[in-house]
Each structure stands twice: as structure tokens, then as C-alpha cells.
Amino acid sequence: MVAGTTATKTLEATLAPPTTGKEQRLECTVATYRRALSDAFESGADTQTAVNDVVTPYTLTSYAKDALKNYVPKLRDTYNASEIKDDHPVRFTNRGFTLDHSDDRKHEFCWRVPQAGRGNAFWIPLRINPEQESLWFDLLDEDVVVGEFRLQQHRTNWVLHVTVEYEVAEPEISDDPTRIGFDIGESKLLTGCACQNDTPIQPYIYDGGRARALRKEMHTTLKRLQERDAEQWRMDERFDHYQNALTDLIEKASREAVEYAKSFDDPVIVLEDLSYIRKNLDYGKYMNRRLHSWAFARLTDRIEDKALEAGIPVEFVNPRYTSQTCHACGHIGRRGSQAEFTCTNRECWVTEYQADINASANIARRVDPWGESVPWKPERNDFLEDSVFQWSENRRFSSTPQDGSGSDTATGHRTPSRQSRQTTLAVFES
């Protein structure tokens, strides 16, 4: 019997152009919700009861108020927000979601827009994403679980996002799997490498140049707009443009990664457990800004999501020293440049190797043949002279000892979570 697991996806639909009266009511709902959100946040409310005291007087449905009670305390406690954007979508709890369908309509699906007051809700047609049609029907038939749903205006369009959860079969690992390791980095956004008979084969590289250029351009453009006291709507427009472009890159790279894995027999994707990497980074203000804004976790999550949908098992391993260990002999080497790895073991056949491929091969091989957690340490290194790399790795993973304790194992501590994952790279985009 194959065990099941829960997958999460966000369905997107554009509202058909509303009548003048309905659009006014939509705009009123959004404006009221944002005032309530702002007042609750500025009041310092950090519990559901405190938020409830602030939002109770507002003319909003109980679904929107309950969503606020869940969301506002998280802004500071979970997201460490010091301020909030002024274009937040209206959030509703799942109790308020109602959908209808008819083959006789131009737009077959219709959504019942929650409104405060008895009898004030109204229906509006939806333009759904055709690729998600089957899930919309599952939603209609209650075959999937509805989570939170959100309404937001994008220029002249109104967009509805609905989070759904559904059961999928837990992929099984075959007796003779092909493990494919993926290394996510700054220079190369994504590098994959399969290992067969302990030998790296057919590497795959997705260059990170476009992503770096977009992030640099975004930082420069927004800074200039701030210096010129540009209108907030103009800054929001440019920010959304860059975030959408970066999101597209994440989606494309994760899709290609899964397609690459599918080209092998009985594939198993192996990823680094990066769940604690960001809080241990300390490279100074400039590098922290670059690294903390980088979508390590986002790309990892999207690969995991797509692999699950494709029926490909995913495993996570300890990331320590994957970029500095020689995949052939296990000795610690050095990276003379971002793209070059040098093995310092004179008895090893590896001299210079593409650094990201070396790292991805290490990731693929870090799971033992039985998929169990095994102690891992690099081999003794008598030729290590570059203390800078040793220092940086110790700083990077200072919470991971090398004393043979439980923390120093091949597999990481990550427990895969099927929580909702938005593909935006903005911290508080939704």
C-alpha cells in the first residue's frame, strides 16, 4: 500500500470585468480591509484577541476578520515586519468560499464574493487557468480541501487566488534508483548531476546570470525612484515587474530540473536541507543583502512540489561542505574561483573540476544506498592551506558540529512540509 501525502497548490483566476456597481463594492471591500489591516498592525496587536478588538468595528465579513486575526500576529512574530505594503490582498478564511459551475455560461465557473451584511454577497464569473481546470472541478466537487483565498486588484484586473490541498501518492524509491543531486547557488542558479555507479554523468546547468541581473537592476531602479521621491504606485509597479520576472525564472528552472530528472531511470531527486542556512549567514552587510534576498528556499520548495506531482521521490541531505569536498576522494579541497574546484589530495585523479557539478555530485552521493542517515565527515586533508574557506564554512554552518554527534549526519534535519508555497520572491507580497 503506497502511503499518501498532501500537496498544496494555489489556483489563480481573473474575474470577468465587473459591472460598475460590483466594481465599486469590490473596491470598497479592499479599501476597508486595508484600513483594518493597517490599524491592527500599527496598534501593535500580537494576539488574535487583540486584533479582534481593533477590527470588530469595520464593515467586513467574519471570514475577512478571522483571516486578519490569523495574519496580523504573524507579521511581526514570523515575518519580522517593521512595516507593511499598502497593496495587500483581501484574505478570507475557507469558510467563506462558494463556487458554482454551468456548461451553459461563457465563463463556466462563478465565484460568490463575500460581503458584509445578510444578502449582500454577489456572483461574478471567473476566467480560470486552463492548466488548472481539473483542480477547479475537484474544488467544485469538494475532492480537495480549500485553504485561504485572496482577492487583489492588479491595475485593471481583479485576481482571485485559492489555496487547495489534495492527496497524492507518496513516491516510492526503487531498489536501484538513480539519484540526481541539485546545487543551488549564486553563480549558477541550479546545477544538477546524476550519479550512476558512483560516477557523475550528464550534468545540467541553469545559469544564474539573468536572475542576478534582474535583482541588481531591481535594487538600483528602486533606489533611484526613492531618491527622486517617485510616486508610490510607480515604485510598486516596478517592484512587481521584477518580482514577476524572478518568479518566472524560479518556475522555469524548477520545471526544467524535474524534466531533467525524468530523463533517468528510477530517478530520486536529492536536495540540500537549507532550512537553517539563512540565519547562520554572516558575511557583512553587502553579502547578507545579496544572499538573504536569494531564493534558495523558494527554488528548493518548487522543485520538491513539482517532483511530488511527477511522482519522483525527494530526499534531503546535510549541506555541510558539499561545495568544498572532492566528489571522487572525499577530501576537503578549495575553490580558487566561483566556478573552479581544486582537489588538494595528491593521490586523487581530480585536479580541477567545475565547482557546481562537483557540489551536485556530492549531494547526490551523500545519501547511502539504503537512504539511511549515516555519519559523515570529510577525509583527512593534509594539504589544506586555504584557511579562508575553512573559516567561511564554519561560520556558515556553525550550528553543525563535526564531533560525530547526531547533527553531523548525511541527511539533514528537514521534515518536508506541504504548507502553502507562493511563488513570489517578495517577503510580504501576499
C-alpha positions as CSV (number, residue, x, y, z in Angstrom):
1,M,0.0,0.0,0.0
2,V,1.5,3.3,-1.1
3,A,1.3,6.0,1.6
4,G,-0.3,9.2,0.7
5,T,1.0,12.8,1.2
6,T,-0.6,16.2,0.9
7,A,0.3,18.5,-2.0
8,T,-0.6,22.2,-1.9
9,K,-1.3,24.4,-4.9
10,T,-2.6,27.9,-5.4
11,L,-5.2,28.2,-8.1
12,E,-5.5,31.5,-10.0
13,A,-8.4,33.1,-11.8
14,T,-9.1,36.5,-13.2
15,L,-12.5,37.9,-12.5
16,A,-14.6,38.8,-15.6
17,P,-14.9,42.6,-16.0
18,P,-17.5,43.5,-13.3
19,T,-20.3,46.0,-13.7
20,T,-19.8,49.5,-12.3
21,G,-21.8,48.7,-9.2
22,K,-20.0,45.4,-8.5
23,E,-16.6,47.0,-9.0
24,Q,-17.4,49.8,-6.6
25,R,-18.3,47.1,-4.0
26,L,-15.1,45.3,-4.7
27,E,-13.1,48.5,-4.2
28,C,-14.9,49.3,-1.0
29,T,-14.1,45.8,0.4
30,V,-10.4,46.2,-0.5
31,A,-10.2,49.7,1.0
32,T,-11.9,48.7,4.2
33,Y,-9.8,45.6,4.6
34,R,-6.5,47.5,4.2
35,R,-7.6,50.1,6.7
36,A,-8.4,47.4,9.2
37,L,-5.1,45.7,8.5
38,S,-3.1,48.9,8.9
39,D,-4.8,49.9,12.1
40,A,-4.4,46.4,13.6
41,F,-0.7,46.3,12.7
42,E,0.0,49.9,13.8
43,S,-1.7,49.2,17.2
44,G,0.9,46.6,18.0
45,A,-1.7,43.8,18.4
46,D,0.1,40.5,18.6
47,T,-2.7,38.1,19.6
48,Q,-6.0,37.1,17.9
49,T,-8.0,38.7,20.7
50,A,-6.1,42.0,20.4
51,V,-6.6,42.1,16.6
52,N,-10.3,41.2,17.1
53,D,-10.7,44.3,19.3
54,V,-9.3,46.5,16.5
55,V,-11.1,45.1,13.5
56,T,-14.6,44.4,15.0
57,P,-16.0,47.9,14.1
58,Y,-15.1,47.5,10.4
59,T,-17.7,46.6,7.8
60,L,-16.1,43.3,6.8
61,T,-17.3,39.7,6.7
62,S,-16.4,37.4,9.5
63,Y,-14.3,35.5,7.0
64,A,-12.1,38.5,6.4
65,K,-11.9,39.4,10.1
66,D,-10.9,35.9,11.0
67,A,-8.2,36.0,8.3
68,L,-6.9,39.2,9.8
69,K,-6.8,37.7,13.3
70,N,-4.6,34.9,12.0
71,Y,-2.4,37.1,9.8
72,V,-1.6,40.2,11.8
73,P,0.2,38.4,14.7
74,K,2.4,36.6,12.2
75,L,3.6,39.8,10.5
76,R,6.0,40.6,13.4
77,D,6.4,37.2,15.1
78,T,7.0,35.1,12.0
79,Y,8.0,37.6,9.3
80,N,9.7,40.3,11.4
81,A,7.9,43.0,9.5
82,S,8.6,46.6,10.6
83,E,6.1,48.0,8.1
84,I,3.5,46.6,5.6
85,K,2.8,47.2,2.0
86,D,-0.3,49.2,1.1
87,D,-1.4,46.8,-1.6
88,H,-2.2,43.7,0.4
89,P,-4.9,41.5,-1.0
90,V,-8.1,40.8,0.9
91,R,-7.7,37.5,2.7
92,F,-10.7,35.3,3.6
93,T,-10.8,32.1,5.6
94,N,-12.0,29.0,3.8
95,R,-15.4,29.1,5.4
96,G,-16.5,31.8,3.0
97,F,-15.6,30.1,-0.2
98,T,-18.5,29.2,-2.6
99,L,-18.2,28.2,-6.2
100,D,-20.7,27.4,-9.0
101,H,-20.4,25.8,-12.4
102,S,-22.5,25.6,-15.5
103,D,-21.7,24.5,-19.1
104,D,-24.2,27.0,-20.4
105,R,-22.2,30.0,-19.5
106,K,-19.3,31.7,-21.4
107,H,-17.3,31.6,-18.2
108,E,-18.3,28.3,-16.7
109,F,-17.1,28.9,-13.1
110,C,-18.6,31.7,-10.9
111,W,-17.4,32.8,-7.5
112,R,-19.7,34.2,-4.8
113,V,-18.0,37.3,-3.5
114,P,-18.4,37.6,0.3
115,Q,-19.9,40.9,1.5
116,A,-20.7,42.2,4.9
117,G,-24.4,42.0,5.8
118,R,-27.1,39.4,5.0
119,G,-27.9,39.0,1.4
120,N,-25.2,41.4,0.1
121,A,-22.9,38.8,-1.4
122,F,-22.9,38.6,-5.2
123,W,-21.7,36.3,-8.0
124,I,-19.0,37.1,-10.6
125,P,-17.7,34.9,-13.4
126,L,-14.1,33.6,-13.4
127,R,-11.5,33.2,-16.1
128,I,-9.6,30.2,-14.9
129,N,-6.1,29.0,-15.9
130,P,-6.9,26.1,-18.3
131,E,-3.9,24.1,-16.9
132,Q,-5.6,24.1,-13.5
133,E,-9.1,23.1,-14.8
134,S,-9.1,19.7,-13.2
135,L,-8.4,21.1,-9.8
136,W,-11.2,23.6,-10.2
137,F,-13.6,20.7,-10.8
138,D,-12.1,18.9,-7.8
139,L,-12.7,22.1,-5.8
140,L,-16.3,22.2,-7.0
141,D,-16.8,18.5,-6.1
142,E,-15.1,19.0,-2.7
143,D,-12.5,16.5,-3.6
144,V,-9.8,18.9,-2.5
145,V,-9.5,20.9,0.7
146,V,-9.9,24.7,0.4
147,G,-7.5,26.8,2.3
148,E,-7.3,30.6,2.5
149,F,-8.4,32.6,-0.6
150,R,-7.4,36.1,-1.6
151,L,-8.7,38.9,-3.8
152,Q,-6.4,41.6,-5.2
153,Q,-6.6,44.2,-7.9
154,H,-3.8,44.4,-10.5
155,R,-4.2,47.6,-12.5
156,T,-7.5,47.0,-14.4
157,N,-7.9,43.3,-13.5
158,W,-9.2,41.6,-10.4
159,V,-7.4,38.4,-9.4
160,L,-8.6,35.5,-7.2
161,H,-6.1,33.1,-5.6
162,V,-7.4,29.9,-3.9
163,T,-5.1,27.6,-1.9
164,V,-6.1,24.0,-2.1
165,E,-4.7,20.8,-0.6
166,Y,-5.1,17.4,-2.1
167,E,-3.8,13.9,-1.6
168,V,-1.2,12.3,-3.9
169,A,0.6,9.0,-3.7
170,E,3.9,9.2,-1.8
171,P,6.6,8.3,-4.5
172,E,8.4,5.0,-3.8
173,I,12.1,4.6,-4.2
174,S,13.1,1.7,-6.3
175,D,15.7,-1.0,-5.4
176,D,18.2,0.5,-7.9
177,P,17.5,4.3,-8.1
178,T,19.4,7.0,-10.0
179,R,20.0,9.8,-7.5
180,I,20.2,13.3,-9.0
181,G,21.8,16.0,-6.8
182,F,20.9,19.6,-7.3
183,D,23.1,22.5,-6.1
184,I,21.5,26.0,-5.9
185,G,23.9,28.9,-6.0
186,E,24.7,32.5,-6.8
187,S,26.7,32.0,-10.0
188,K,24.8,29.1,-11.4
189,L,21.2,29.3,-10.3
190,L,20.8,25.5,-10.5
191,T,23.2,22.7,-11.2
192,G,22.1,19.0,-11.5
193,C,24.2,15.9,-11.7
194,A,23.1,12.3,-11.7
195,C,25.4,9.6,-10.2
196,Q,25.4,6.0,-11.5
197,N,28.0,3.5,-10.1
198,D,29.4,6.4,-8.1
199,T,30.2,8.3,-11.3
200,P,28.8,11.7,-12.2
201,I,27.0,11.7,-15.6
202,Q,25.2,14.1,-17.9
203,P,25.3,17.3,-15.7
204,Y,22.7,20.0,-16.2
205,I,23.3,23.7,-15.6
206,Y,20.8,26.5,-15.4
207,D,22.7,29.8,-15.4
208,G,22.0,32.4,-12.8
209,G,23.1,35.4,-14.8
210,R,19.6,36.6,-15.7
211,A,18.5,36.3,-12.1
212,R,21.5,38.3,-10.8
213,A,20.9,41.0,-13.4
214,L,17.3,41.3,-12.5
215,R,18.0,41.6,-8.8
216,K,20.7,44.1,-9.3
217,E,18.5,46.1,-11.7
218,M,15.6,46.0,-9.3
219,H,17.8,47.3,-6.4
220,T,19.2,50.1,-8.5
221,T,15.9,51.1,-10.0
222,L,14.0,51.2,-6.7
223,K,16.8,53.1,-5.0
224,R,16.8,55.8,-7.8
225,L,13.0,56.1,-7.6
226,Q,13.2,56.6,-3.8
227,E,15.9,59.3,-4.3
228,R,13.6,61.1,-6.8
229,D,10.6,60.9,-4.4
230,A,8.7,59.0,-7.1
231,E,5.0,58.2,-6.6
232,Q,4.4,55.0,-4.6
233,W,2.4,53.5,-7.4
234,R,5.3,53.8,-9.8
235,M,7.7,52.1,-7.3
236,D,5.1,49.3,-6.7
237,E,4.7,48.8,-10.4
238,R,8.5,48.4,-11.0
239,F,8.8,46.1,-7.9
240,D,6.0,43.9,-9.2
241,H,7.7,43.8,-12.6
242,Y,11.0,42.5,-11.3
243,Q,9.4,40.1,-8.8
244,N,7.2,38.6,-11.5
245,A,10.3,38.2,-13.8
246,L,12.2,36.4,-11.0
247,T,9.2,34.2,-10.2
248,D,9.1,33.2,-13.8
249,L,12.7,32.2,-13.6
250,I,12.1,30.1,-10.5
251,E,9.2,28.3,-12.1
252,K,11.1,27.6,-15.3
253,A,14.2,26.4,-13.5
254,S,12.3,24.1,-11.2
255,R,10.3,22.7,-14.2
256,E,13.5,22.0,-16.2
257,A,15.0,20.4,-13.1
258,V,12.2,17.9,-12.8
259,E,12.3,17.2,-16.6
260,Y,16.0,16.6,-16.4
261,A,15.4,14.1,-13.5
262,K,12.7,12.3,-15.5
263,S,15.3,11.6,-18.3
264,F,16.9,8.9,-16.0
265,D,15.6,5.5,-14.9
266,D,14.0,5.4,-11.5
267,P,15.1,9.0,-10.5
268,V,15.4,10.3,-7.0
269,I,16.0,14.0,-6.5
270,V,18.4,14.9,-3.7
271,L,18.4,18.4,-2.4
272,E,20.3,20.2,0.4
273,D,18.5,20.9,3.6
274,L,18.8,24.7,3.7
275,S,16.1,25.3,6.3
276,Y,18.6,26.9,8.7
277,I,21.2,28.3,6.3
278,R,20.0,31.9,6.2
279,K,20.0,32.5,10.0
280,N,23.7,31.3,10.2
281,L,24.9,33.6,7.4
282,D,27.2,36.5,8.5
283,Y,29.3,37.8,5.6
284,G,28.8,41.5,6.2
285,K,26.0,43.9,5.1
286,Y,26.6,43.8,1.4
287,M,26.8,40.0,1.0
288,N,24.0,39.4,3.5
289,R,21.7,41.6,1.4
290,R,22.5,39.6,-1.7
291,L,22.4,36.2,0.0
292,H,19.3,36.8,2.1
293,S,17.4,38.0,-0.9
294,W,18.3,34.9,-2.9
295,A,15.6,32.4,-3.5
296,F,17.4,29.3,-2.1
297,A,14.4,28.0,-0.2
298,R,11.9,29.1,-2.9
299,L,13.6,27.1,-5.6
300,T,14.0,24.1,-3.4
301,D,10.3,24.2,-2.5
302,R,9.2,24.4,-6.1
303,I,11.4,21.5,-7.2
304,E,10.0,19.5,-4.4
305,D,6.4,20.4,-5.3
306,K,6.9,19.6,-9.0
307,A,8.7,16.4,-8.2
308,L,5.9,15.2,-6.0
309,E,3.4,15.9,-8.7
310,A,5.5,14.0,-11.2
311,G,5.8,11.0,-8.8
312,I,9.6,11.5,-8.2
313,P,10.9,10.9,-4.7
314,V,12.8,13.7,-3.0
315,E,15.5,13.3,-0.3
316,F,17.3,16.0,1.7
317,V,20.9,15.8,2.9
318,N,23.2,17.8,5.2
319,P,24.7,20.7,3.1
320,R,27.9,20.9,5.0
321,Y,31.0,21.1,2.8
322,T,29.2,19.9,-0.3
323,S,30.9,22.8,-2.2
324,Q,34.4,22.0,-0.8
325,T,34.6,18.3,-0.7
326,C,36.0,16.3,-3.6
327,H,33.3,14.0,-5.0
328,A,35.9,11.4,-6.0
329,C,38.0,11.0,-2.9
330,G,36.1,12.9,-0.1
331,H,39.0,15.2,0.8
332,I,38.4,18.9,1.5
333,G,39.7,21.0,-1.4
334,R,39.4,24.6,-2.3
335,R,37.6,26.9,-4.7
336,G,40.1,29.2,-6.4
337,S,37.2,30.9,-8.1
338,Q,33.4,30.7,-8.1
339,A,33.4,28.2,-10.9
340,E,36.5,26.1,-10.1
341,F,37.1,23.4,-7.5
342,T,40.6,22.1,-6.9
343,C,41.3,18.8,-5.0
344,T,44.3,19.1,-2.7
345,N,44.7,15.3,-2.3
346,R,47.8,14.4,-4.4
347,E,46.7,10.8,-4.8
348,C,43.3,11.8,-6.3
349,W,42.8,11.8,-10.1
350,V,40.8,15.0,-9.8
351,T,42.9,18.2,-10.1
352,E,40.5,20.9,-11.3
353,Y,36.7,20.4,-11.7
354,Q,33.7,22.5,-12.4
355,A,32.7,23.5,-8.8
356,D,28.9,23.4,-9.1
357,I,29.0,20.0,-10.8
358,N,31.3,18.8,-8.0
359,A,28.9,20.0,-5.4
360,S,25.8,18.5,-7.0
361,A,27.6,15.1,-7.3
362,N,28.4,15.3,-3.6
363,I,24.8,16.0,-2.9
364,A,23.7,13.0,-5.0
365,R,26.1,10.7,-3.3
366,R,25.6,11.9,0.3
367,V,22.6,9.5,0.7
368,D,23.8,6.0,1.4
369,P,22.4,3.1,-0.8
370,W,19.7,2.4,1.8
371,G,18.6,6.0,2.1
372,E,19.5,6.0,5.8
373,S,21.1,8.7,7.9
374,V,24.8,7.9,8.3
375,P,27.6,9.8,10.0
376,W,29.6,11.9,7.6
377,K,32.9,13.6,7.8
378,P,35.4,14.6,5.1
379,E,38.5,12.5,4.7
380,R,41.7,13.8,6.4
381,N,43.2,16.6,4.4
382,D,47.0,17.1,4.8
383,F,47.2,19.7,2.0
384,L,44.6,22.3,3.1
385,E,46.3,25.7,3.1
386,D,43.4,28.0,2.3
387,S,42.0,28.8,5.8
388,V,39.6,31.4,4.4
389,F,37.3,28.7,3.0
390,Q,37.6,26.7,6.2
391,W,36.6,29.7,8.2
392,S,33.7,30.6,6.0
393,E,32.2,27.2,6.0
394,N,32.5,27.0,9.8
395,R,30.7,30.4,10.1
396,R,28.1,29.3,7.5
397,F,27.2,26.1,9.4
398,S,28.3,27.0,12.9
399,S,25.4,25.1,14.4
400,T,26.6,21.8,12.8
401,P,29.4,20.1,14.8
402,Q,31.9,17.7,13.4
403,D,32.2,15.6,16.5
404,G,30.2,12.6,15.2
405,S,27.1,13.7,17.0
406,G,23.6,13.5,15.6
407,S,23.9,16.9,13.9
408,D,26.8,15.7,11.8
409,T,24.9,13.2,9.7
410,A,24.4,12.7,6.0
411,T,20.8,13.5,6.0
412,G,19.6,16.9,7.2
413,H,17.0,17.6,9.9
414,R,14.4,18.9,7.5
415,T,11.0,17.4,7.7
416,P,9.4,18.2,4.3
417,S,6.4,20.4,4.8
418,R,3.4,20.6,2.5
419,Q,2.5,24.1,3.6
420,S,1.2,26.6,1.1
421,R,4.0,28.0,-1.1
422,Q,3.5,31.2,-3.0
423,T,6.0,31.6,-5.9
424,T,6.6,35.3,-5.2
425,L,10.0,36.3,-4.0
426,A,8.8,39.2,-2.0
427,V,8.7,38.7,1.7
428,F,5.3,40.2,2.2
429,E,4.0,40.1,-1.4
430,S,0.7,38.5,-0.4
